[in-house]
Amino acid sequence: MSDIKTKKNKDLFMDIEPQAKYIYVYRLFKNGKAEVIYDNSKGQIDKKIFLDKQGIHSLSQQRAFDDKKVVYDWFLTGEKTSFFETTLIPLKNNLGEVESLFCLVKHLERVYRGQEKILVADNTGESFTNLLMKAREEEKRQIASAFHDEVGSNAVLLNSIISILKADIEDNNKVSALNKLQELEDVVQNITKRMRKLIVSVRPPQLNEIGLNAAIKDLIESLKVSSHIIFHFSSNMAEKTSLSEKIKIVLYRCVQESINNVFKHAKAKNIWVSVEEENAAISLTIKDDGVGYSPDKSNSVKKMGLLGMKESVTCIGGTFDIKGKTGKGTLVNVRCPKISYVRKVV
């Protein structure tokens, strides 16, 4: 590596962490040629992924060739999702022109897992942390907008009915007053149901009090009202089965997110939700008969719902799997222990 570490580039190398554990190091030339210098990725990384003319690698390399040091996060999916950080350092020739990039790849799994700081990036170059914050802010905005619209429109309706009711009472028009009173009661009941649905979408019910089965049934019942999809729910889990609170919340959120994905993308007619008790484990499956799932598109962080589910399940010691074929629906399978123990981060 002595030919790379020239005097002109010495200051750039001062920024490299001396104790960082890089698993892949390569040199990229302007003509697109890549030269592997060090590979300890155990087959995870192939230099071809860095030569793709689209996506996060290409955009970052373009910035680096403009004489800027670039650090970005990215991920690979397979049996599990692995997260990496790449540092690109411009290397100049004797004329001061950037002729190649010195590229160092670090595995983030050990650095961040257990600290709830999983990083990932798409072709925007933003970290998963920033994207997740944006997603949460957007979710808050949508929730606030939904509550505002719901409360605002219903307030106008209620005031209108009450005004007419007052006029009927003043005119001693009992028949009309009773009709308006019944209408008022119907509106209040409808508002209660709709507000309850909004609240459940923001926060799951008290799972410790009503149990996971009841919570899922309640969720399905609330969704039936606004959908033509037919739901099928089955469970062999006893109500007295002991589950960690975290396990219940994660499984409930997986059902909620999966059904939400079906509503948005699947164009399905049926959804099957099944909870199966297996000795010390719980198995959850959500299946639909919609358009199917495309794994080729799942690497985008726009699919943060899937990544979020997968990371949540992994953190409780479970496994998350999603399969599907075009036109034949999608199957989400989650399997996790009944009890989640807090692990000490070493």
C-alpha positions as a Markdown table, in Angstrom:
| # | Residue | x | y | z |
|---|---|---|---|---|
| 1 | Met | 0.0 | 0.0 | 0.0 |
| 2 | Ser | 3.1 | 2.2 | 0.0 |
| 3 | Asp | 2.4 | 3.4 | -3.6 |
| 4 | Ile | -1.0 | 4.7 | -2.5 |
| 5 | Lys | 0.1 | 6.5 | 0.7 |
| 6 | Thr | 1.9 | 9.4 | -1.1 |
| 7 | Lys | 3.1 | 12.5 | 0.6 |
| 8 | Lys | 0.3 | 14.6 | -1.0 |
| 9 | Asn | -2.3 | 12.2 | 0.4 |
| 10 | Lys | -0.8 | 11.8 | 3.8 |
| 11 | Asp | -3.2 | 14.3 | 5.5 |
| 12 | Leu | -6.2 | 12.4 | 4.1 |
| 13 | Phe | -5.1 | 9.2 | 5.9 |
| 14 | Met | -4.9 | 11.0 | 9.2 |
| 15 | Asp | -8.8 | 10.8 | 9.3 |
| 16 | Ile | -8.9 | 7.0 | 9.2 |
| 17 | Glu | -9.6 | 5.4 | 12.6 |
| 18 | Pro | -6.4 | 3.5 | 13.5 |
| 19 | Gln | -8.2 | 0.7 | 15.3 |
| 20 | Ala | -11.1 | 0.4 | 12.9 |
| 21 | Lys | -11.7 | -3.2 | 11.7 |
| 22 | Tyr | -12.1 | -2.9 | 7.9 |
| 23 | Ile | -13.2 | -6.0 | 6.1 |
| 24 | Tyr | -12.7 | -4.9 | 2.5 |
| 25 | Val | -10.3 | -2.4 | 1.0 |
| 26 | Tyr | -10.1 | -1.6 | -2.7 |
| 27 | Arg | -8.9 | 1.1 | -5.1 |
| 28 | Leu | -11.2 | 2.5 | -7.7 |
| 29 | Phe | -9.9 | 4.2 | -10.8 |
| 30 | Lys | -11.7 | 6.8 | -13.0 |
| 31 | Asn | -11.9 | 4.3 | -15.9 |
| 32 | Gly | -14.1 | 2.1 | -13.7 |
| 33 | Lys | -11.5 | -0.5 | -12.9 |
| 34 | Ala | -11.4 | -1.8 | -9.3 |
| 35 | Glu | -8.4 | -3.3 | -7.6 |
| 36 | Val | -9.0 | -5.3 | -4.4 |
| 37 | Ile | -6.3 | -4.7 | -1.9 |
| 38 | Tyr | -7.7 | -6.5 | 1.1 |
| 39 | Asp | -10.7 | -8.9 | 1.5 |
| 40 | Asn | -11.9 | -10.3 | 4.8 |
| 41 | Ser | -15.6 | -10.2 | 4.0 |
| 42 | Lys | -15.9 | -14.1 | 3.9 |
| 43 | Gly | -17.7 | -14.0 | 0.6 |
| 44 | Gln | -20.2 | -11.3 | 1.6 |
| 45 | Ile | -18.8 | -8.7 | -0.7 |
| 46 | Asp | -18.0 | -8.8 | -4.4 |
| 47 | Lys | -16.3 | -5.8 | -6.1 |
| 48 | Lys | -19.0 | -5.9 | -8.7 |
| 49 | Ile | -21.5 | -4.3 | -6.4 |
| 50 | Phe | -19.3 | -1.1 | -6.3 |
| 51 | Leu | -19.2 | -0.9 | -10.1 |
| 52 | Asp | -23.0 | -0.5 | -10.5 |
| 53 | Lys | -23.6 | 2.7 | -12.4 |
| 54 | Gln | -26.7 | 3.5 | -10.3 |
| 55 | Gly | -27.4 | 3.7 | -6.6 |
| 56 | Ile | -25.6 | 4.8 | -3.4 |
| 57 | His | -22.1 | 3.5 | -4.5 |
| 58 | Ser | -22.1 | 5.4 | -7.8 |
| 59 | Leu | -23.4 | 8.6 | -6.4 |
| 60 | Ser | -20.9 | 8.6 | -3.5 |
| 61 | Gln | -18.0 | 7.8 | -5.9 |
| 62 | Gln | -18.9 | 10.7 | -8.1 |
| 63 | Arg | -18.7 | 13.0 | -5.1 |
| 64 | Ala | -15.4 | 11.6 | -4.1 |
| 65 | Phe | -13.9 | 12.0 | -7.6 |
| 66 | Asp | -14.8 | 15.7 | -7.2 |
| 67 | Asp | -12.1 | 15.7 | -4.5 |
| 68 | Lys | -14.3 | 15.2 | -1.5 |
| 69 | Lys | -13.8 | 12.6 | 1.3 |
| 70 | Val | -17.1 | 10.7 | 1.4 |
| 71 | Val | -18.5 | 8.4 | 4.2 |
| 72 | Tyr | -21.8 | 6.6 | 3.6 |
| 73 | Asp | -23.8 | 3.7 | 5.0 |
| 74 | Trp | -25.3 | 0.9 | 3.0 |
| 75 | Phe | -26.7 | -2.7 | 3.5 |
| 76 | Leu | -26.9 | -6.1 | 1.9 |
| 77 | Thr | -29.9 | -8.5 | 2.3 |
| 78 | Gly | -29.8 | -12.2 | 2.3 |
| 79 | Glu | -30.5 | -14.7 | 5.1 |
| 80 | Lys | -30.1 | -11.6 | 7.2 |
| 81 | Thr | -29.5 | -7.9 | 6.6 |
| 82 | Ser | -25.9 | -6.8 | 7.1 |
| 83 | Phe | -24.9 | -3.1 | 7.4 |
| 84 | Phe | -21.7 | -1.5 | 6.2 |
| 85 | Glu | -19.9 | 1.9 | 6.2 |
| 86 | Thr | -17.7 | 2.9 | 3.3 |
| 87 | Thr | -15.0 | 5.6 | 3.4 |
| 88 | Leu | -13.9 | 7.0 | 0.0 |
| 89 | Ile | -10.6 | 8.9 | 0.0 |
| 90 | Pro | -9.5 | 10.8 | -3.2 |
| 91 | Leu | -6.0 | 10.0 | -4.4 |
| 92 | Lys | -4.2 | 12.6 | -6.6 |
| 93 | Asn | -1.5 | 12.4 | -9.2 |
| 94 | Asn | 1.5 | 14.7 | -9.4 |
| 95 | Leu | -0.6 | 17.3 | -11.2 |
| 96 | Gly | -3.0 | 17.5 | -8.3 |
| 97 | Glu | -5.8 | 15.7 | -10.2 |
| 98 | Val | -7.9 | 13.0 | -8.5 |
| 99 | Glu | -7.0 | 9.8 | -10.4 |
| 100 | Ser | -8.4 | 7.1 | -8.1 |
| 101 | Leu | -10.2 | 6.5 | -4.8 |
| 102 | Phe | -8.9 | 4.6 | -1.8 |
| 103 | Cys | -12.0 | 2.8 | -0.5 |
| 104 | Leu | -12.4 | 1.2 | 3.0 |
| 105 | Val | -15.4 | -0.9 | 4.0 |
| 106 | Lys | -16.3 | -1.5 | 7.6 |
| 107 | His | -18.9 | -3.9 | 8.9 |
| 108 | Leu | -21.3 | -2.1 | 11.3 |
| 109 | Glu | -23.0 | -5.2 | 12.8 |
| 110 | Arg | -20.8 | -5.3 | 15.9 |
| 111 | Val | -20.4 | -1.6 | 16.1 |
| 112 | Tyr | -24.1 | -0.8 | 16.3 |
| 113 | Arg | -26.2 | -3.9 | 17.0 |
| 114 | Gly | -27.6 | -3.9 | 20.5 |
| 115 | Gln | -27.5 | -0.1 | 20.7 |
| 116 | Glu | -30.6 | 0.4 | 18.5 |
| 117 | Lys | -28.6 | 2.4 | 16.0 |
| 118 | Ile | -28.9 | 0.3 | 12.8 |
| 119 | Leu | -27.7 | 2.3 | 9.8 |
| 120 | Val | -28.7 | 1.9 | 6.2 |
| 121 | Ala | -28.8 | 4.0 | 3.1 |
| 122 | Asp | -30.4 | 4.3 | -0.3 |
| 123 | Asn | -29.4 | 6.3 | -3.3 |
| 124 | Thr | -30.1 | 9.6 | -1.4 |
| 125 | Gly | -27.0 | 8.9 | 0.7 |
| 126 | Glu | -28.8 | 9.4 | 3.9 |
| 127 | Ser | -28.4 | 7.2 | 6.9 |
| 128 | Phe | -31.2 | 4.9 | 8.1 |
| 129 | Thr | -31.3 | 6.9 | 11.4 |
| 130 | Asn | -32.1 | 10.1 | 9.5 |
| 131 | Leu | -34.6 | 8.4 | 7.2 |
| 132 | Leu | -36.3 | 6.8 | 10.2 |
| 133 | Met | -36.5 | 10.2 | 11.9 |
| 134 | Lys | -38.1 | 11.7 | 8.7 |
| 135 | Ala | -40.5 | 8.7 | 8.5 |
| 136 | Arg | -41.5 | 9.2 | 12.2 |
| 137 | Glu | -42.0 | 13.0 | 11.6 |
| 138 | Glu | -44.1 | 12.2 | 8.5 |
| 139 | Glu | -46.1 | 9.7 | 10.5 |
| 140 | Lys | -46.7 | 12.3 | 13.2 |
| 141 | Arg | -47.8 | 14.8 | 10.6 |
| 142 | Gln | -50.3 | 12.3 | 9.1 |
| 143 | Ile | -51.6 | 11.4 | 12.5 |
| 144 | Ala | -52.0 | 15.1 | 13.5 |
| 145 | Ser | -53.7 | 15.8 | 10.1 |
| 146 | Ala | -56.1 | 12.8 | 10.6 |
| 147 | Phe | -57.1 | 13.9 | 14.1 |
| 148 | His | -57.5 | 17.5 | 12.9 |
| 149 | Asp | -59.8 | 16.4 | 10.0 |
| 150 | Glu | -61.7 | 14.0 | 12.2 |
| 151 | Val | -62.3 | 16.4 | 15.0 |
| 152 | Gly | -62.9 | 19.4 | 12.8 |
| 153 | Ser | -65.5 | 17.8 | 10.5 |
| 154 | Asn | -67.3 | 16.1 | 13.3 |
| 155 | Ala | -67.4 | 19.2 | 15.4 |
| 156 | Val | -69.2 | 21.0 | 12.6 |
| 157 | Leu | -71.6 | 18.2 | 12.2 |
| 158 | Leu | -72.4 | 18.0 | 15.9 |
| 159 | Asn | -72.9 | 21.7 | 16.2 |
| 160 | Ser | -75.3 | 21.7 | 13.3 |
| 161 | Ile | -77.4 | 18.8 | 14.8 |
| 162 | Ile | -77.4 | 20.5 | 18.2 |
| 163 | Ser | -78.5 | 23.8 | 16.8 |
| 164 | Ile | -81.4 | 22.1 | 15.0 |
| 165 | Leu | -82.2 | 20.1 | 18.2 |
| 166 | Lys | -82.3 | 23.3 | 20.2 |
| 167 | Ala | -84.7 | 25.0 | 17.7 |
| 168 | Asp | -87.0 | 21.9 | 17.8 |
| 169 | Ile | -87.1 | 22.0 | 21.6 |
| 170 | Glu | -87.9 | 25.7 | 21.6 |
| 171 | Asp | -90.7 | 25.1 | 19.1 |
| 172 | Asn | -91.9 | 22.1 | 21.2 |
| 173 | Asn | -91.5 | 19.9 | 18.1 |
| 174 | Lys | -91.0 | 16.6 | 20.0 |
| 175 | Val | -91.0 | 14.3 | 16.9 |
| 176 | Ser | -88.3 | 16.2 | 15.1 |
| 177 | Ala | -86.3 | 16.7 | 18.4 |
| 178 | Leu | -86.4 | 12.9 | 19.1 |
| 179 | Asn | -85.2 | 12.2 | 15.5 |
| 180 | Lys | -82.4 | 14.7 | 15.8 |
| 181 | Leu | -81.5 | 13.2 | 19.2 |
| 182 | Gln | -81.2 | 9.7 | 17.7 |
| 183 | Glu | -79.2 | 11.2 | 14.8 |
| 184 | Leu | -76.9 | 12.8 | 17.4 |
| 185 | Glu | -76.4 | 9.5 | 19.2 |
| 186 | Asp | -75.5 | 7.7 | 16.0 |
| 187 | Val | -73.0 | 10.4 | 15.1 |
| 188 | Val | -71.4 | 10.2 | 18.5 |
| 189 | Gln | -71.1 | 6.4 | 18.3 |
| 190 | Asn | -69.5 | 6.7 | 14.8 |
| 191 | Ile | -67.1 | 9.3 | 16.1 |
| 192 | Thr | -66.1 | 7.1 | 19.0 |
| 193 | Lys | -65.4 | 4.1 | 16.7 |
| 194 | Arg | -63.4 | 6.2 | 14.2 |
| 195 | Met | -61.4 | 7.9 | 17.0 |
| 196 | Arg | -60.7 | 4.5 | 18.6 |
| 197 | Lys | -59.4 | 3.2 | 15.3 |
| 198 | Leu | -57.0 | 6.2 | 15.1 |
| 199 | Ile | -55.8 | 5.7 | 18.6 |
| 200 | Val | -55.2 | 2.0 | 18.1 |
| 201 | Ser | -53.2 | 2.8 | 14.9 |
| 202 | Val | -50.9 | 5.0 | 17.0 |
| 203 | Arg | -50.6 | 2.8 | 20.1 |
| 204 | Pro | -51.5 | -0.8 | 20.6 |
| 205 | Pro | -54.1 | -1.7 | 23.3 |
| 206 | Gln | -53.0 | -2.8 | 26.7 |
| 207 | Leu | -51.7 | -6.2 | 25.6 |
| 208 | Asn | -51.0 | -7.4 | 29.1 |
| 209 | Glu | -54.7 | -6.9 | 30.0 |
| 210 | Ile | -56.5 | -8.3 | 27.0 |
| 211 | Gly | -53.8 | -10.6 | 25.5 |
| 212 | Leu | -52.3 | -10.9 | 22.1 |
| 213 | Asn | -55.1 | -13.0 | 20.5 |
| 214 | Ala | -57.8 | -10.5 | 21.6 |
| 215 | Ala | -55.7 | -7.5 | 20.5 |
| 216 | Ile | -55.2 | -9.0 | 17.0 |
| 217 | Lys | -58.9 | -9.8 | 16.8 |
| 218 | Asp | -59.8 | -6.3 | 17.8 |
| 219 | Leu | -57.4 | -4.9 | 15.2 |
| 220 | Ile | -59.0 | -7.0 | 12.5 |
| 221 | Glu | -62.5 | -6.0 | 13.5 |
| 222 | Ser | -61.6 | -2.3 | 13.4 |
| 223 | Leu | -60.1 | -2.8 | 9.9 |
| 224 | Lys | -63.0 | -4.7 | 8.5 |
| 225 | Val | -65.2 | -1.6 | 8.6 |
| 226 | Ser | -63.1 | 0.3 | 6.0 |
| 227 | Ser | -62.1 | -2.6 | 3.7 |
| 228 | His | -63.7 | -5.1 | 1.4 |
| 229 | Ile | -60.9 | -7.7 | 2.2 |
| 230 | Ile | -62.0 | -10.9 | 4.0 |
| 231 | Phe | -60.0 | -11.7 | 7.1 |
| 232 | His | -59.3 | -15.2 | 8.5 |
| 233 | Phe | -57.8 | -15.5 | 11.9 |
| 234 | Ser | -56.8 | -18.6 | 13.8 |
| 235 | Ser | -54.8 | -19.4 | 16.9 |
| 236 | Asn | -54.0 | -22.4 | 19.0 |
| 237 | Met | -52.3 | -20.2 | 21.7 |
| 238 | Ala | -54.0 | -20.4 | 25.1 |
| 239 | Glu | -55.0 | -17.1 | 26.7 |
| 240 | Lys | -53.0 | -17.9 | 29.8 |
| 241 | Thr | -49.8 | -18.4 | 27.7 |
| 242 | Ser | -47.0 | -16.3 | 29.2 |
| 243 | Leu | -45.4 | -13.9 | 26.8 |
| 244 | Ser | -43.0 | -11.1 | 27.4 |
| 245 | Glu | -44.5 | -7.6 | 26.9 |
| 246 | Lys | -41.9 | -6.9 | 24.2 |
| 247 | Ile | -42.8 | -10.1 | 22.3 |
| 248 | Lys | -46.5 | -9.2 | 22.3 |
| 249 | Ile | -45.8 | -5.7 | 21.0 |
| 250 | Val | -43.5 | -6.8 | 18.2 |
| 251 | Leu | -45.9 | -9.5 | 17.0 |
| 252 | Tyr | -48.8 | -7.1 | 17.2 |
| 253 | Arg | -46.8 | -4.5 | 15.2 |
| 254 | Cys | -45.9 | -7.2 | 12.6 |
| 255 | Val | -49.6 | -8.0 | 12.1 |
| 256 | Gln | -50.4 | -4.3 | 11.9 |
| 257 | Glu | -47.6 | -3.4 | 9.4 |
| 258 | Ser | -48.2 | -6.5 | 7.3 |
| 259 | Ile | -51.9 | -5.8 | 6.9 |
| 260 | Asn | -51.1 | -2.2 | 6.2 |
| 261 | Asn | -48.8 | -3.3 | 3.4 |
| 262 | Val | -51.5 | -5.5 | 2.0 |
| 263 | Phe | -54.0 | -2.6 | 2.0 |
| 264 | Lys | -51.4 | -0.3 | 0.2 |
| 265 | His | -49.9 | -2.7 | -2.4 |
| 266 | Ala | -51.3 | -6.2 | -2.6 |
| 267 | Lys | -54.8 | -5.7 | -4.1 |
| 268 | Ala | -55.8 | -8.8 | -2.2 |
| 269 | Lys | -59.2 | -10.3 | -1.5 |
| 270 | Asn | -58.3 | -12.3 | 1.5 |
| 271 | Ile | -55.8 | -12.1 | 4.5 |
| 272 | Trp | -55.0 | -15.0 | 6.7 |
| 273 | Val | -53.5 | -14.3 | 10.1 |
| 274 | Ser | -52.4 | -17.3 | 12.2 |
| 275 | Val | -50.7 | -17.6 | 15.6 |
| 276 | Glu | -49.3 | -20.9 | 16.6 |
| 277 | Glu | -47.8 | -22.0 | 19.9 |
| 278 | Glu | -44.8 | -24.2 | 19.7 |
| 279 | Asn | -43.3 | -25.2 | 23.1 |
| 280 | Ala | -41.1 | -22.3 | 23.9 |
| 281 | Ala | -41.7 | -20.4 | 20.7 |
| 282 | Ile | -44.5 | -18.5 | 19.0 |
| 283 | Ser | -45.0 | -18.6 | 15.2 |
| 284 | Leu | -46.9 | -15.8 | 13.4 |
| 285 | Thr | -47.9 | -15.9 | 9.8 |
| 286 | Ile | -49.7 | -13.3 | 7.7 |
| 287 | Lys | -50.7 | -14.4 | 4.2 |
| 288 | Asp | -52.6 | -12.8 | 1.4 |
| 289 | Asp | -53.8 | -13.6 | -2.1 |
| 290 | Gly | -52.7 | -10.4 | -3.8 |
| 291 | Val | -50.2 | -9.4 | -6.5 |
| 292 | Gly | -47.2 | -10.8 | -4.7 |
| 293 | Tyr | -43.9 | -9.6 | -3.3 |
| 294 | Ser | -40.9 | -8.5 | -5.3 |
| 295 | Pro | -37.6 | -9.1 | -3.3 |
| 296 | Asp | -35.7 | -7.1 | -5.9 |
| 297 | Lys | -37.4 | -4.0 | -4.8 |
| 298 | Ser | -37.1 | -4.7 | -1.1 |
| 299 | Asn | -33.6 | -3.3 | -0.8 |
| 300 | Ser | -34.9 | 0.3 | -1.0 |
| 301 | Val | -35.2 | 2.0 | 2.3 |
| 302 | Lys | -38.5 | 3.2 | 1.1 |
| 303 | Lys | -39.5 | -0.3 | 2.3 |
| 304 | Met | -38.6 | 0.7 | 5.9 |
| 305 | Gly | -41.6 | -1.1 | 7.2 |
| 306 | Leu | -40.1 | -4.5 | 6.3 |
| 307 | Leu | -36.7 | -3.5 | 7.6 |
| 308 | Gly | -38.3 | -2.2 | 10.8 |
| 309 | Met | -40.2 | -5.5 | 11.3 |
| 310 | Lys | -37.1 | -7.6 | 10.6 |
| 311 | Glu | -34.9 | -5.6 | 13.0 |
| 312 | Ser | -37.6 | -5.6 | 15.8 |
| 313 | Val | -38.0 | -9.4 | 15.4 |
| 314 | Thr | -34.2 | -9.9 | 15.4 |
| 315 | Cys | -33.8 | -7.8 | 18.6 |
| 316 | Ile | -36.1 | -10.2 | 20.5 |
| 317 | Gly | -34.2 | -13.2 | 19.3 |
| 318 | Gly | -36.6 | -14.2 | 16.5 |
| 319 | Thr | -36.5 | -14.8 | 12.8 |
| 320 | Phe | -38.4 | -12.9 | 10.1 |
| 321 | Asp | -39.0 | -14.3 | 6.6 |
| 322 | Ile | -41.1 | -12.9 | 3.7 |
| 323 | Lys | -41.9 | -14.8 | 0.5 |
| 324 | Gly | -44.1 | -14.3 | -2.5 |
| 325 | Lys | -44.6 | -14.8 | -6.2 |
| 326 | Thr | -46.1 | -12.5 | -8.7 |
| 327 | Gly | -49.8 | -13.0 | -8.8 |
| 328 | Lys | -49.8 | -15.6 | -6.0 |
| 329 | Gly | -49.7 | -13.4 | -2.9 |
| 330 | Thr | -47.2 | -12.9 | -0.1 |
| 331 | Leu | -46.4 | -14.8 | 3.1 |
| 332 | Val | -44.8 | -13.2 | 6.1 |
| 333 | Asn | -43.5 | -15.6 | 8.8 |
| 334 | Val | -42.3 | -14.6 | 12.2 |
| 335 | Arg | -40.9 | -17.0 | 14.8 |
| 336 | Cys | -39.7 | -15.9 | 18.2 |
| 337 | Pro | -39.3 | -17.1 | 21.8 |
| 338 | Lys | -42.1 | -16.6 | 24.3 |
| 339 | Ile | -39.8 | -14.9 | 26.7 |
| 340 | Ser | -37.3 | -12.2 | 25.6 |
| 341 | Tyr | -34.2 | -11.8 | 27.9 |
| 342 | Val | -32.3 | -8.6 | 28.0 |
| 343 | Arg | -28.8 | -9.2 | 26.6 |
| 344 | Lys | -25.8 | -7.4 | 28.0 |
| 345 | Val | -23.9 | -5.5 | 25.3 |
| 346 | Val | -20.2 | -6.5 | 25.6 |
